[in-house]
Amino acid sequence: MKQTENKEMVCPQCENHCPADQLRCPRGQAHFGTAAQEPEEQSLDDAVILLMRKCGHYLHHHGADASGEALLSALSEAEKNELIALLEKCMQNWQ
């Protein structure tokens, strides 16, 4: 998290960098765990992107501390292969 000059915590989830106590977007609310109990319905694309961001955030901050086996222990071999195929498809499309 970034801090402003007055040491106030700001959200790193978008270019607005809202103060933590004045979050304006669902990503910031989810990041700080302040989202409403019944959030407004989000699109499938938004849900996928949010989960990808959360996974990337976890890997960035904790990935070096865990083995690949531990990080992917919830997935079967078939699911790991499917995940590889899907991520490769995304990467090819982004290039």
Backbone bond lengths (Angstrom), bond angles and torsions (degrees), N, CA, C in turn:
res aa  C-N    CA-C-N  psi(-1)  N-CA   C-N-CA  omega(-1)  CA-C   N-CA-C  phi
1 M - - - 1.426 - - 1.512 110.17 -
2 K 1.316 114.57 141.01 1.455 118.84 177.17 1.520 109.44 -84.72
3 Q 1.313 114.63 158.19 1.453 119.88 175.40 1.512 108.57 -123.62
4 T 1.327 116.69 140.04 1.449 120.74 175.69 1.520 108.35 -80.16
5 E 1.338 116.26 178.65 1.459 120.11 -177.61 1.522 112.24 -59.29
6 N 1.348 117.28 -32.08 1.457 118.98 179.70 1.522 111.89 -89.04
7 K 1.289 117.43 19.34 1.464 125.17 175.96 1.537 113.46 66.66
8 E 1.331 117.39 17.30 1.457 121.87 177.70 1.533 108.46 -76.60
9 M 1.328 117.65 137.52 1.458 121.29 -179.69 1.524 109.55 -75.45
10 V 1.334 115.78 134.65 1.460 120.62 177.98 1.509 109.57 -123.28
11 C 1.300 114.99 155.53 1.462 122.41 -175.97 1.529 111.19 -78.94
12 P 1.330 118.46 135.07 1.455 121.78 178.88 1.535 113.54 -96.07
13 Q 1.332 118.27 8.10 1.455 121.14 -169.86 1.524 114.94 -80.79
14 C 1.334 119.32 -16.70 1.464 121.27 176.15 1.530 108.84 -152.68
15 E 1.324 115.78 -179.87 1.460 120.29 -176.07 1.527 113.72 -72.29
16 N 1.342 118.00 -11.31 1.468 120.79 -179.77 1.524 113.09 -72.50
17 H 1.335 117.75 -30.18 1.469 123.03 -178.75 1.535 111.46 48.46
18 C 1.334 114.87 54.38 1.468 121.76 -179.16 1.528 110.57 -63.38
19 P 1.341 116.49 147.86 1.463 119.06 171.19 1.533 108.56 -61.15
20 A 1.311 116.77 146.42 1.466 121.15 -175.43 1.519 112.78 -59.38
21 D 1.316 117.56 -25.41 1.463 119.72 -179.82 1.532 113.07 -94.72
22 Q 1.361 116.57 6.41 1.467 120.99 179.13 1.522 110.22 -139.21
23 L 1.316 116.80 50.95 1.466 121.59 -176.26 1.520 110.44 -69.99
24 R 1.348 116.31 136.38 1.457 120.80 -176.81 1.514 114.18 -113.15
25 C 1.320 118.72 -4.31 1.464 118.45 -178.39 1.527 110.99 -132.20
26 P 1.338 116.99 156.35 1.464 120.94 179.98 1.529 113.00 -60.71
27 R 1.348 116.86 -32.62 1.465 119.01 179.46 1.518 111.13 -63.75
28 G 1.327 116.46 -43.58 1.462 120.28 178.50 1.516 111.74 -65.98
29 Q 1.331 115.62 -41.52 1.461 119.97 178.38 1.522 110.74 -62.69
30 A 1.321 116.83 -41.44 1.471 120.12 178.25 1.526 110.34 -67.06
31 H 1.331 116.76 -40.15 1.465 121.49 -179.12 1.533 111.01 -60.30
32 F 1.332 116.50 -42.77 1.452 120.73 -178.61 1.520 113.08 -91.95
33 G 1.334 116.90 0.23 1.460 120.40 178.47 1.513 113.37 69.34
34 T 1.330 116.61 31.17 1.457 119.92 -179.85 1.518 112.41 -111.59
35 A 1.312 117.19 11.71 1.462 119.91 -179.91 1.524 109.55 -63.23
36 A 1.301 115.65 148.53 1.462 120.80 179.10 1.520 109.86 -61.53
37 Q 1.312 116.22 153.49 1.460 120.97 -179.40 1.517 111.58 -57.77
38 E 1.329 116.88 -37.96 1.455 121.41 177.82 1.522 107.90 -118.57
39 P 1.353 116.22 83.78 1.467 119.26 -175.91 1.520 110.87 -67.18
40 E 1.329 114.93 155.96 1.449 118.06 176.74 1.525 108.46 -61.96
41 E 1.307 114.31 151.71 1.461 119.66 -175.78 1.526 109.46 -64.18
42 Q 1.325 115.86 131.22 1.443 119.48 178.60 1.522 108.59 -108.08
43 S 1.307 115.19 156.39 1.457 119.47 -179.65 1.530 110.01 -70.70
44 L 1.290 115.83 161.63 1.459 121.09 177.27 1.525 110.06 -59.62
45 D 1.326 116.80 -42.22 1.467 120.38 178.74 1.527 111.03 -60.60
46 D 1.340 116.91 -44.27 1.466 120.20 178.65 1.519 111.41 -62.20
47 A 1.340 116.50 -39.64 1.469 120.34 179.90 1.529 110.58 -64.44
48 V 1.334 116.80 -41.40 1.470 121.04 179.48 1.525 110.20 -64.98
49 I 1.335 116.46 -47.53 1.464 120.79 -179.18 1.522 110.60 -62.15
50 L 1.327 117.84 -41.55 1.462 120.97 179.38 1.527 110.63 -61.11
51 L 1.327 117.41 -44.33 1.463 120.10 178.79 1.520 111.92 -66.46
52 M 1.346 117.32 -37.38 1.465 120.20 177.17 1.524 109.93 -64.26
53 R 1.333 117.04 -40.49 1.473 120.69 177.93 1.521 110.84 -63.57
54 K 1.327 116.62 -43.56 1.462 120.51 179.66 1.528 110.67 -62.69
55 C 1.335 116.85 -41.93 1.468 120.45 178.35 1.528 110.21 -64.69
56 G 1.328 116.57 -44.59 1.461 120.22 178.29 1.515 111.82 -62.05
57 H 1.322 116.36 -40.57 1.467 120.85 177.96 1.523 110.12 -62.21
58 Y 1.335 116.74 -45.30 1.465 120.53 179.70 1.528 110.19 -62.40
59 L 1.327 117.17 -47.10 1.465 120.12 -179.47 1.523 111.31 -62.40
60 H 1.324 116.78 -39.63 1.463 120.60 -179.94 1.529 111.31 -62.06
61 H 1.335 115.76 -41.36 1.459 119.42 -174.77 1.525 114.40 -93.18
62 H 1.326 118.59 -22.98 1.460 120.71 -174.78 1.528 114.16 -128.28
63 G 1.321 117.69 -10.41 1.460 121.59 -174.52 1.513 114.44 -60.40
64 A 1.317 116.73 -35.08 1.465 120.26 -179.03 1.526 111.49 -70.56
65 D 1.332 115.94 -20.32 1.466 120.59 -177.69 1.531 113.38 -87.12
66 A 1.330 117.23 -8.47 1.467 120.04 -174.95 1.523 110.33 -129.82
67 S 1.314 115.72 151.30 1.460 119.79 176.73 1.526 109.14 -77.78
68 G 1.327 116.28 160.19 1.456 120.67 175.77 1.513 111.64 -57.43
69 E 1.314 115.69 -36.70 1.466 120.43 179.60 1.528 110.59 -63.28
70 A 1.315 116.91 -42.72 1.463 120.29 -179.71 1.526 110.82 -68.81
71 L 1.343 116.63 -40.43 1.461 120.21 -179.12 1.525 112.36 -64.26
72 L 1.309 116.72 -32.19 1.470 120.67 -175.15 1.521 113.27 -109.22
73 S 1.307 117.37 18.10 1.466 120.64 -175.57 1.521 113.68 -64.23
74 A 1.332 118.50 -20.03 1.466 121.16 179.83 1.524 112.50 -78.67
75 L 1.337 117.31 -11.92 1.461 121.08 -175.68 1.519 112.14 -102.88
76 S 1.328 115.07 143.85 1.465 120.37 172.80 1.527 108.20 -77.92
77 E 1.323 116.57 169.93 1.469 120.08 177.91 1.525 110.52 -60.85
78 A 1.316 117.11 -41.01 1.468 121.10 178.89 1.526 111.02 -63.11
79 E 1.330 116.78 -41.04 1.464 120.72 178.79 1.522 111.00 -66.66
80 K 1.323 117.35 -37.85 1.469 120.34 177.28 1.528 110.09 -63.65
81 N 1.327 117.31 -42.79 1.464 121.05 178.18 1.525 111.32 -63.82
82 E 1.337 116.38 -40.77 1.462 120.62 178.00 1.528 110.61 -65.07
83 L 1.326 117.07 -40.88 1.458 121.40 178.45 1.525 110.64 -62.77
84 I 1.317 117.10 -43.48 1.468 121.24 176.96 1.523 110.07 -57.67
85 A 1.326 117.05 -48.21 1.466 121.15 -178.73 1.533 111.07 -61.33
86 L 1.320 117.09 -42.83 1.460 120.47 -179.09 1.529 111.93 -68.13
87 L 1.319 117.03 -42.29 1.462 120.14 179.49 1.525 110.98 -67.59
88 E 1.328 117.33 -38.38 1.469 120.28 176.65 1.519 110.40 -63.73
89 K 1.328 117.49 -39.24 1.465 121.79 177.95 1.522 110.27 -62.05
90 C 1.324 117.17 -44.07 1.474 120.67 176.57 1.519 110.41 -60.84
91 M 1.322 117.22 -48.42 1.461 120.98 -177.73 1.525 111.44 -59.60
92 Q 1.323 117.50 -42.12 1.459 120.95 179.06 1.536 110.99 -63.11
93 N 1.323 116.36 -39.22 1.459 120.69 -179.36 1.529 111.44 -69.56
94 W 1.337 117.85 -32.34 1.465 121.68 -177.75 1.522 112.71 -77.53
95 Q 1.322 118.23 -18.01 1.469 121.20 -176.88 1.507 111.87 -79.99
